[in-house]
Amino acid sequence: MVMTDQDGNWWFMHEPNSDDPTQKQPLLEPMDNIYFTYFTGMYDRHGNKIFQGDIITSTAHPRRRVVTWNQEMCGYNVRGTHVVDGQHRSTVEVLGNMFENPELVPNTTT
């Protein structure tokens, strides 16, 4: 469950760990490092869901790319091209995401 306090801070509430008898109350964790991403409705070649912010590659285009939302095209894009069009769907692979794997984010100048 997600909640806010009177100061406008966001908190995520975890249920107590049933394996730890000392944890009887829910745990509250500040949401400073939590990012909400959206499922694109598409899957990579291994059946993994593709989310906004994912870093993907494909056998057709082996460079790493970040999945972004393009408001003008009303769709998810990778550098101005639809993420997964029909002909490349079976070649796409999710490598990670830009929040948990920043080292995988490609250099935007290449």
N, C-alpha and C positions, 0 to 999 in steps of 0.2 A: 504494500500500500504506500502511496505517496501522499504527503501532507505538507502544509506550510505552518510556520509559527507566526506569532503576532508581529514579528519583525520582517516577514516576507521571505524568510529562508526556507528552502525546500529540504525535506527529509524523506528518506526511504526507510520504511519499517519492515524488518525481517522478523519472521516468526522465531521463537526460541528454538535452539538446536536440541532436538529430542535426544541426541546422544550425549549431551552434556548436562548432568543433573544440576549444575550450579546456575544454569540459565533458565530462570523461571519467567522472566519478563521479556516482551519483544525488544529487539535491539533497534536503536535508531542510528542511522548513518547519514551524515550530511551529503547532499547531492551536488557538491562542488565539482566533482569529476565524473558526473554521469551525463551522458549524451543520449538524446532520443534520435533514433534514425528510423527511416521508413522503409518497409519492405517494398521492392519494386514490382512484385508480382511475378518475378522471373527467377529461374534457377540456373546454376552453372552446370557444367557437364558431369559433375559428380553428384548432382541433386541438392547442393547447398543453396539456400536462399541468398539472393543478391539484395543488399540493402544500400541505401544512400550512404555515401562515405566509404563503401568498400573499395578496396584496391583489387583490380582484376587484371588479368592478362588473357591472351588467347593465342592459339596456335596460328591463327590467321594474322594477328597483329601482336607480336610478342612483347611489345613495350608495356610496362605497368601503367595503368590509368586509374583515376579516382572517379567513382560514380557520383554524379551531381544531378540536381534537379534543374531543368531549363524551363522557366515559366513561359517563354515565348513559344516553345514547341510543345508545352504541356506534356513533358515526358522526361525520363531519366536519360542522361547523356554521358558520354565519355568524350571530352574535347569536341563537342558539337555534333557528335554522331550518336544515333540511338544506341543504347547500351547493348542490346541483344536483338539484332534483326533476325529474321528467319534463317538466313543462310549461315550465320555465325554462331547460332545458339549452342551448338554441340562443341564449340571450340573454347568457350569462355570458362575461366577458372578463377574463383575467389582466393586471393592470397592472404587477406587480412583486412583490416580497416584502418583509416587514418587516425583514429583515436587511440587504439590499443597498439598499433604497429606503425608509429610515425616514421620509423627508419625505412619503411617500404614506400613512402610517398615519393613519387617520381619528381625529378627536377623539372619544373615547369618551363625552363628555357630550352629544353631539348624537344 
